[in-house]
Amino acid sequence: MDGLVVPLAPKLLAACLNALEDWGIQQLRDWGFDFLDVSYREAKNLGVNFVALGNDQVLSMKGANDLNAKMRAAGLKVYDPDRSMFTLGGGVHCLCQALCRDEG
């Protein structure tokens, strides 16, 4: 599994809450983070393997249907190509180099 907590936007995280300790969830909430809950099944199937592009845009992939719907409902623009267009294994985050963003 790529990760259980992945940043989407400032103060918004995608997280598989069922796989996290209660104290960790509470600490993140205390720091002001909100969550989009990802089911364990979807997280295990690379559902959290996405790239937060900034400006409320996310590169996800087809197959992460529940999370993609939650991200769209949260106001994010979601691009979700069929990952088999890129490779037979891995998710879009694993296929990307680190993004360098301008501060301005």
TIRO-2110 file (N, C-alpha, C; in Angstrom, 1 decimal):
// TIRO-2110
0.9, -1.2, 0.0, N, 1, A
0.0, 0.0, 0.0, CA, 1, A
0.9, 1.2, 0.0, C, 1, A
0.6, 2.2, -0.8, N, 2, A
1.5, 3.4, -1.0, CA, 2, A
1.5, 4.3, 0.2, C, 2, A
0.4, 4.4, 0.9, N, 3, A
0.3, 5.3, 2.0, CA, 3, A
-1.1, 5.3, 2.6, C, 3, A
-1.2, 5.6, 3.8, N, 4, A
-2.5, 5.7, 4.4, CA, 4, A
-3.0, 7.1, 4.6, C, 4, A
-2.1, 8.1, 4.5, N, 5, A
-2.5, 9.5, 4.6, CA, 5, A
-1.8, 10.2, 3.6, C, 5, A
-2.5, 10.9, 2.7, N, 6, A
-1.9, 11.5, 1.5, CA, 6, A
-2.5, 12.9, 1.4, C, 6, A
-1.7, 14.0, 1.3, N, 7, A
-2.2, 15.4, 1.2, CA, 7, A
-2.9, 15.6, -0.2, C, 7, A
-4.1, 16.2, -0.1, N, 8, A
-4.8, 16.6, -1.3, CA, 8, A
-4.7, 18.1, -1.6, C, 8, A
-4.9, 18.8, -0.6, N, 9, A
-4.9, 20.3, -0.7, CA, 9, A
-4.6, 20.8, 0.7, C, 9, A
-4.3, 22.1, 0.9, N, 10, A
-4.0, 22.6, 2.2, CA, 10, A
-5.1, 22.2, 3.2, C, 10, A
-4.7, 21.5, 4.3, N, 11, A
-5.6, 21.1, 5.3, CA, 11, A
-6.6, 20.0, 4.9, C, 11, A
-6.4, 19.4, 3.8, N, 12, A
-7.3, 18.3, 3.4, CA, 12, A
-6.4, 17.1, 3.0, C, 12, A
-6.7, 16.0, 3.6, N, 13, A
-6.0, 14.7, 3.4, CA, 13, A
-6.9, 13.6, 3.0, C, 13, A
-6.4, 12.7, 2.1, N, 14, A
-7.1, 11.5, 1.9, CA, 14, A
-6.5, 10.5, 2.8, C, 14, A
-7.3, 9.7, 3.5, N, 15, A
-6.8, 8.8, 4.5, CA, 15, A
-7.6, 7.6, 4.7, C, 15, A
-7.0, 6.5, 4.9, N, 16, A
-7.7, 5.2, 5.2, CA, 16, A
-7.8, 5.2, 6.7, C, 16, A
-8.9, 5.8, 7.2, N, 17, A
-9.1, 6.0, 8.6, CA, 17, A
-9.1, 4.7, 9.4, C, 17, A
-9.7, 3.6, 8.8, N, 18, A
-9.8, 2.3, 9.5, CA, 18, A
-8.4, 1.7, 9.8, C, 18, A
-7.4, 2.2, 9.1, N, 19, A
-6.1, 1.6, 9.2, CA, 19, A
-5.2, 2.4, 10.1, C, 19, A
-5.7, 3.5, 10.7, N, 20, A
-4.9, 4.4, 11.5, CA, 20, A
-5.3, 4.3, 12.9, C, 20, A
-4.3, 4.7, 13.8, N, 21, A
-4.6, 4.7, 15.2, CA, 21, A
-5.4, 6.0, 15.5, C, 21, A
-6.3, 5.8, 16.5, N, 22, A
-7.1, 7.0, 16.9, CA, 22, A
-6.3, 8.2, 17.3, C, 22, A
-5.2, 8.0, 18.0, N, 23, A
-4.4, 9.1, 18.4, CA, 23, A
-3.8, 9.9, 17.2, C, 23, A
-3.5, 9.2, 16.2, N, 24, A
-2.9, 9.8, 15.0, CA, 24, A
-4.0, 10.7, 14.3, C, 24, A
-5.2, 10.1, 14.1, N, 25, A
-6.3, 10.8, 13.5, CA, 25, A
-6.6, 12.1, 14.3, C, 25, A
-6.6, 11.9, 15.7, N, 26, A
-6.9, 13.1, 16.5, CA, 26, A
-5.9, 14.2, 16.4, C, 26, A
-4.6, 13.7, 16.4, N, 27, A
-3.5, 14.7, 16.2, CA, 27, A
-3.7, 15.5, 14.9, C, 27, A
-3.9, 14.9, 13.8, N, 28, A
-4.1, 15.5, 12.6, CA, 28, A
-5.3, 16.5, 12.6, C, 28, A
-6.4, 16.1, 13.3, N, 29, A
-7.6, 16.9, 13.5, CA, 29, A
-7.2, 18.2, 14.3, C, 29, A
-6.4, 17.9, 15.4, N, 30, A
-6.0, 19.0, 16.2, CA, 30, A
-5.2, 20.0, 15.4, C, 30, A
-4.4, 19.6, 14.5, N, 31, A
-3.6, 20.5, 13.6, CA, 31, A
-4.5, 21.2, 12.5, C, 31, A
-5.8, 20.8, 12.5, N, 32, A
-6.7, 21.5, 11.6, CA, 32, A
-6.9, 20.8, 10.3, C, 32, A
-6.6, 19.5, 10.2, N, 33, A
-6.8, 18.8, 8.9, CA, 33, A
-8.2, 18.2, 8.9, C, 33, A
-8.8, 18.2, 7.7, N, 34, A
-10.0, 17.4, 7.4, CA, 34, A
-9.6, 16.2, 6.6, C, 34, A
-10.5, 15.2, 6.5, N, 35, A
-10.2, 14.0, 5.8, CA, 35, A
-11.3, 13.6, 4.8, C, 35, A
-10.8, 13.0, 3.7, N, 36, A
-11.7, 12.3, 2.8, CA, 36, A
-11.3, 10.8, 3.1, C, 36, A
-12.3, 10.1, 3.7, N, 37, A
-12.0, 8.7, 4.1, CA, 37, A
-11.9, 7.8, 2.9, C, 37, A
-10.9, 7.0, 2.8, N, 38, A
-10.7, 6.0, 1.8, CA, 38, A
-10.8, 4.6, 2.4, C, 38, A
-11.6, 3.8, 1.8, N, 39, A
-11.8, 2.4, 2.3, CA, 39, A
-10.5, 1.7, 2.2, C, 39, A
-10.3, 0.7, 3.1, N, 40, A
-9.1, -0.1, 3.0, CA, 40, A
-9.0, -0.8, 1.7, C, 40, A
-10.1, -1.3, 1.2, N, 41, A
-10.0, -2.0, -0.1, CA, 41, A
-9.5, -1.1, -1.2, C, 41, A
-10.1, 0.1, -1.3, N, 42, A
-9.6, 1.1, -2.3, CA, 42, A
-8.2, 1.5, -2.1, C, 42, A
-7.8, 1.7, -0.9, N, 43, A
-6.4, 2.1, -0.6, CA, 43, A
-5.5, 1.0, -1.0, C, 43, A
-5.8, -0.2, -0.7, N, 44, A
-5.0, -1.4, -1.1, CA, 44, A
-4.9, -1.5, -2.6, C, 44, A
-5.9, -1.1, -3.3, N, 45, A
-5.9, -1.2, -4.8, CA, 45, A
-5.3, 0.1, -5.4, C, 45, A
-4.4, 0.8, -4.7, N, 46, A
-3.7, 2.0, -5.2, CA, 46, A
-4.6, 3.2, -5.3, C, 46, A
-5.7, 3.2, -4.6, N, 47, A
-6.7, 4.4, -4.7, CA, 47, A
-6.0, 5.6, -4.2, C, 47, A
-5.1, 5.6, -3.2, N, 48, A
-4.4, 6.8, -2.7, CA, 48, A
-3.2, 7.1, -3.5, C, 48, A
-2.9, 6.4, -4.6, N, 49, A
-1.7, 6.7, -5.4, CA, 49, A
-2.1, 7.7, -6.4, C, 49, A
-2.2, 9.0, -6.0, N, 50, A
-2.5, 10.1, -6.9, CA, 50, A
-1.5, 11.2, -6.7, C, 50, A
-1.7, 12.2, -7.5, N, 51, A
-0.8, 13.4, -7.4, CA, 51, A
-1.6, 14.6, -7.2, C, 51, A
-1.4, 15.3, -6.1, N, 52, A
-2.0, 16.6, -5.9, CA, 52, A
-1.3, 17.6, -6.7, C, 52, A
-1.9, 18.2, -7.8, N, 53, A
-1.3, 19.1, -8.7, CA, 53, A
-1.2, 20.5, -8.2, C, 53, A
-2.0, 20.8, -7.2, N, 54, A
-2.1, 22.2, -6.7, CA, 54, A
-3.3, 22.9, -7.4, C, 54, A
-3.7, 24.0, -6.9, N, 55, A
-4.9, 24.7, -7.5, CA, 55, A
-6.1, 23.9, -7.5, C, 55, A
-6.3, 23.0, -6.5, N, 56, A
-7.5, 22.2, -6.4, CA, 56, A
-7.6, 21.2, -7.5, C, 56, A
-6.5, 20.7, -8.1, N, 57, A
-6.5, 19.7, -9.1, CA, 57, A
-5.8, 18.5, -8.7, C, 57, A
-6.3, 17.3, -9.1, N, 58, A
-5.7, 16.0, -8.7, CA, 58, A
-5.6, 15.1, -9.9, C, 58, A
-4.5, 14.5, -10.0, N, 59, A
-4.3, 13.4, -11.0, CA, 59, A
-4.5, 12.1, -10.3, C, 59, A
-5.6, 11.4, -10.6, N, 60, A
-5.9, 10.2, -9.9, CA, 60, A
-5.9, 9.1, -11.0, C, 60, A
-6.8, 8.1, -10.9, N, 61, A
-6.9, 7.1, -12.0, CA, 61, A
-8.3, 6.5, -11.9, C, 61, A
-8.7, 6.0, -13.0, N, 62, A
-9.9, 5.2, -13.0, CA, 62, A
-9.8, 4.0, -12.1, C, 62, A
-10.8, 3.6, -11.5, N, 63, A
-10.8, 2.5, -10.5, CA, 63, A
-10.8, 3.0, -9.1, C, 63, A
-10.4, 4.2, -8.8, N, 64, A
-10.6, 4.8, -7.5, CA, 64, A
-11.9, 5.6, -7.5, C, 64, A
-13.0, 4.9, -7.8, N, 65, A
-14.3, 5.5, -8.0, CA, 65, A
-14.8, 6.2, -6.8, C, 65, A
-14.8, 5.6, -5.6, N, 66, A
-15.3, 6.2, -4.4, CA, 66, A
-14.5, 7.5, -4.1, C, 66, A
-13.2, 7.4, -4.1, N, 67, A
-12.3, 8.5, -3.7, CA, 67, A
-12.5, 9.6, -4.7, C, 67, A
-12.5, 9.3, -6.0, N, 68, A
-12.7, 10.3, -7.0, CA, 68, A
-14.0, 11.1, -6.9, C, 68, A
-15.0, 10.3, -6.5, N, 69, A
-16.3, 11.0, -6.3, CA, 69, A
-16.3, 11.9, -5.1, C, 69, A
-15.6, 11.5, -4.0, N, 70, A
-15.4, 12.3, -2.8, CA, 70, A
-14.6, 13.5, -3.1, C, 70, A
-13.5, 13.4, -3.9, N, 71, A
-12.7, 14.5, -4.2, CA, 71, A
-13.5, 15.5, -5.0, C, 71, A
-14.3, 15.1, -6.0, N, 72, A
-15.1, 16.0, -6.8, CA, 72, A
-16.2, 16.7, -5.9, C, 72, A
-16.8, 15.9, -5.0, N, 73, A
-17.8, 16.5, -4.1, CA, 73, A
-17.1, 17.6, -3.2, C, 73, A
-15.8, 17.4, -2.9, N, 74, A
-15.1, 18.4, -2.1, CA, 74, A
-14.6, 19.6, -3.0, C, 74, A
-15.0, 19.6, -4.2, N, 75, A
-14.7, 20.8, -5.1, CA, 75, A
-13.4, 20.7, -5.8, C, 75, A
-12.7, 19.5, -5.8, N, 76, A
-11.5, 19.3, -6.6, CA, 76, A
-11.8, 18.9, -8.0, C, 76, A
-10.9, 19.4, -8.9, N, 77, A
-10.9, 18.9, -10.3, CA, 77, A
-10.1, 17.6, -10.4, C, 77, A
-10.7, 16.5, -10.8, N, 78, A
-10.1, 15.2, -10.8, CA, 78, A
-9.9, 14.8, -12.2, C, 78, A
-8.7, 14.5, -12.6, N, 79, A
-8.3, 13.9, -13.8, CA, 79, A
-8.1, 12.4, -13.5, C, 79, A
-8.8, 11.5, -14.2, N, 80, A
-8.7, 10.1, -13.8, CA, 80, A
-8.6, 9.2, -15.1, C, 80, A
-7.4, 9.3, -15.7, N, 81, A
-7.2, 8.4, -16.9, CA, 81, A
-7.1, 6.9, -16.5, C, 81, A
-7.3, 6.1, -17.4, N, 82, A
-7.1, 4.6, -17.2, CA, 82, A
-5.6, 4.4, -17.1, C, 82, A
-5.2, 3.9, -15.9, N, 83, A
-3.8, 3.8, -15.7, CA, 83, A
-3.1, 2.7, -16.6, C, 83, A
-3.9, 1.8, -17.2, N, 84, A
-3.3, 0.9, -18.1, CA, 84, A
-2.7, 1.6, -19.3, C, 84, A
-3.1, 2.8, -19.5, N, 85, A
-2.6, 3.6, -20.6, CA, 85, A
-1.1, 3.9, -20.4, C, 85, A
-0.7, 3.8, -19.1, N, 86, A
0.7, 4.1, -18.7, CA, 86, A
1.5, 2.9, -18.5, C, 86, A
0.9, 2.0, -17.7, N, 87, A
1.6, 0.8, -17.3, CA, 87, A
0.6, -0.3, -16.8, C, 87, A
1.1, -1.5, -16.7, N, 88, A
0.2, -2.5, -16.2, CA, 88, A
0.3, -2.6, -14.7, C, 88, A
1.2, -1.9, -14.1, N, 89, A
1.3, -1.9, -12.6, CA, 89, A
1.7, -0.6, -12.1, C, 89, A
1.3, -0.3, -10.9, N, 90, A
1.6, 1.0, -10.3, CA, 90, A
0.6, 2.0, -10.5, C, 90, A
0.6, 3.1, -9.7, N, 91, A
-0.3, 4.1, -9.9, CA, 91, A
0.3, 5.4, -10.4, C, 91, A
-0.4, 6.4, -10.6, N, 92, A
0.1, 7.6, -11.2, CA, 92, A
1.1, 8.3, -10.4, C, 92, A
1.0, 8.3, -9.1, N, 93, A
2.0, 9.0, -8.3, CA, 93, A
3.4, 8.3, -8.5, C, 93, A
3.4, 7.0, -8.5, N, 94, A
4.6, 6.2, -8.7, CA, 94, A
5.3, 6.5, -10.1, C, 94, A
4.5, 6.9, -11.0, N, 95, A
5.0, 7.1, -12.4, CA, 95, A
5.5, 8.5, -12.6, C, 95, A
5.3, 9.4, -11.6, N, 96, A
5.7, 10.8, -11.8, CA, 96, A
7.0, 11.1, -11.1, C, 96, A
7.7, 12.0, -11.7, N, 97, A
8.9, 12.6, -11.0, CA, 97, A
8.4, 13.7, -10.0, C, 97, A
9.2, 14.1, -9.1, N, 98, A
8.8, 15.1, -8.1, CA, 98, A
8.4, 16.4, -8.9, C, 98, A
7.3, 17.0, -8.5, N, 99, A
6.9, 18.3, -9.1, CA, 99, A
7.6, 19.4, -8.4, C, 99, A
8.1, 20.4, -9.2, N, 100, A
8.7, 21.6, -8.7, CA, 100, A
7.7, 22.7, -9.0, C, 100, A
7.2, 23.3, -7.9, N, 101, A
6.2, 24.3, -8.1, CA, 101, A
6.8, 25.7, -7.8, C, 101, A
6.4, 26.7, -8.6, N, 102, A
6.8, 28.1, -8.3, CA, 102, A
6.1, 28.6, -7.1, C, 102, A
6.8, 29.3, -6.3, N, 103, A
6.2, 29.9, -5.1, CA, 103, A
5.2, 31.0, -5.4, C, 103, A
5.3, 31.6, -6.6, N, 104, A
4.5, 32.8, -6.9, CA, 104, A
3.3, 32.4, -7.6, C, 104, A
END
